[in-house]
Amino acid sequence: MRLISLLLILLLNIKPLYADKDSFEFNKKQEIETTVTEVLQKYCADECKLLSVNLELYEEIEAREDLGFEALDNTADAVKYNVSRANVFVQINSSVNERNKERLSRLISLRFKQYG
């Protein structure tokens, strides 16, 4: 039992390598949904609901020395995906006033400042 729990801890601490754009996007969406849901549960659990998260991604290709056709086979290894924009759609009950909506928006924004 200890071996299984140790293995799980090790697996959770390894940062995933994203083999493709779809898995990167899925993992980032999950991460954002979890973060937003935590804020919503804490500050407006009954009045707010996360509807969706849309991401805009871009590819960054690592600079390489082997330019030319011989490098074509290895370009997939040099691709890094990044999020350029995340749109988070939240439904908020009409009982929440504008000031509290703005505060909630700022809280969510501040939470994402840590991602850079």
C-alpha positions in Angstrom: 0.0 0.0 0.0 2.8 2.4 0.8 4.4 1.7 -2.5 1.2 2.6 -4.4 0.8 5.8 -2.5 4.5 6.7 -3.0 4.1 6.0 -6.8 1.0 8.2 -6.9 2.8 11.0 -5.2 5.7 10.8 -7.6 3.3 10.7 -10.6 1.5 13.8 -9.4 4.7 15.8 -8.9 5.9 15.2 -12.5 5.0 18.0 -14.8 3.3 16.5 -17.9 4.8 16.8 -21.3 2.2 17.6 -23.9 2.4 15.4 -26.9 -0.1 17.4 -28.9 -2.1 20.5 -28.9 -5.3 18.8 -27.8 -3.9 17.3 -24.6 -2.3 20.7 -23.8 -5.6 22.5 -24.3 -7.5 19.9 -22.3 -5.1 20.1 -19.3 -5.0 23.9 -19.3 -8.9 24.1 -19.5 -9.1 21.7 -16.5 -6.6 23.8 -14.6 -8.5 27.0 -15.3 -11.9 25.5 -14.5 -10.6 24.2 -11.2 -9.2 27.6 -10.2 -12.4 29.5 -11.2 -14.6 26.9 -9.5 -12.6 27.3 -6.3 -13.2 31.1 -6.3 -16.9 30.8 -7.2 -17.4 28.2 -4.4 -15.8 30.5 -1.9 -17.4 33.8 -2.8 -20.8 33.0 -4.5 -21.5 29.3 -4.4 -25.2 29.6 -4.9 -25.4 32.6 -7.2 -22.6 31.8 -9.7 -21.9 29.0 -12.1 -19.0 28.4 -14.5 -20.4 27.9 -18.0 -17.3 27.4 -20.2 -13.7 28.2 -20.8 -12.4 29.0 -24.3 -8.6 29.2 -25.0 -6.6 30.8 -27.7 -3.3 28.9 -28.2 -0.2 29.6 -30.1 2.8 27.5 -31.0 6.3 28.5 -30.2 9.0 26.6 -32.1 12.3 26.3 -30.3 15.4 27.8 -32.0 17.5 25.1 -33.5 20.9 24.9 -35.2 20.0 22.3 -37.7 18.0 24.3 -40.2 16.8 22.8 -43.4 15.0 19.7 -44.6 17.0 17.3 -42.3 15.3 19.0 -39.3 11.8 18.3 -40.5 11.5 15.0 -38.8 12.3 16.5 -35.4 10.2 19.6 -35.4 7.4 18.1 -33.3 9.9 17.8 -30.4 10.7 21.6 -30.6 7.0 22.8 -30.5 5.9 24.4 -27.3 2.2 25.4 -26.8 1.2 28.5 -24.9 -2.1 30.2 -24.0 -2.4 33.6 -25.4 -5.9 34.3 -24.1 -8.5 32.6 -21.9 -12.1 33.6 -22.0 -14.1 32.4 -18.9 -17.9 32.6 -19.0 -19.6 32.7 -15.7 -23.4 32.9 -15.1 -24.2 35.2 -12.1 -27.6 35.5 -10.5 -29.3 38.9 -10.8 -29.3 39.1 -7.0 -25.6 39.9 -7.1 -25.0 43.6 -7.5 -22.6 45.2 -10.0 -20.0 46.1 -7.3 -19.8 42.4 -6.2 -19.6 41.2 -9.8 -16.6 43.5 -10.3 -15.0 42.2 -7.2 -15.5 38.7 -8.3 -13.9 39.5 -11.7 -10.9 41.0 -10.0 -10.5 38.1 -7.6 -10.5 35.7 -10.6 -8.1 37.9 -12.5 -5.7 38.1 -9.5 -5.8 34.3 -9.2 -4.5 34.0 -12.8 -1.7 36.6 -12.3 0.3 33.7 -10.8 0.2 31.9 -14.2 2.0 34.8 -15.8 
